[in-house]
Amino acid sequence: MNPAEAYILKQPEPYKSILLQLQVVFEHLFPEIELKYKYRIPFYYLKGKPFCYLNASHKRQYVDVGIVKGNQILIHSEHLVTEKRKVMASLRYKTLEDIDNGVLIEVLKKAASLY
């Protein structure tokens, strides 16, 4: 098991369930995507370049899906959080039920089209 998978599996609930659901969506949508462990969190690489990360923020009580070229995504901007970041944007989930697969998939496809 690689360190990124270990990170996901050692998380307490609800973070673990959220991370596992996101992992399934990512890897189903992009079979060629690579899961690495960078900056002490799971980081997905697409076409050999950083694509997005998954971070369980226990302090803020959400899972952060940080999209590297998120500032270039204009769809579903009401769901994207930039918080003073110039390049990154995030989708954030506090519960498994918060995940809107339609929004998630459209945002990820748009982000992937930038590569």
Secondary structure as GFF3:
##gff-version 3
##sequence-region A 1 115
A	DSSP	alpha_helix	3	9	.	.	.	ID=ss1
A	DSSP	alpha_helix	15	29	.	.	.	ID=ss2
A	DSSP	beta_strand	34	38	.	.	.	ID=ss3
A	DSSP	beta_strand	41	46	.	.	.	ID=ss4
A	DSSP	beta_strand	49	57	.	.	.	ID=ss5
A	DSSP	beta_strand	62	67	.	.	.	ID=ss6
A	DSSP	three_ten_helix	70	72	.	.	.	ID=ss7
A	DSSP	beta_strand	89	93	.	.	.	ID=ss8
A	DSSP	three_ten_helix	96	98	.	.	.	ID=ss9
A	DSSP	alpha_helix	101	112	.	.	.	ID=ss10
###
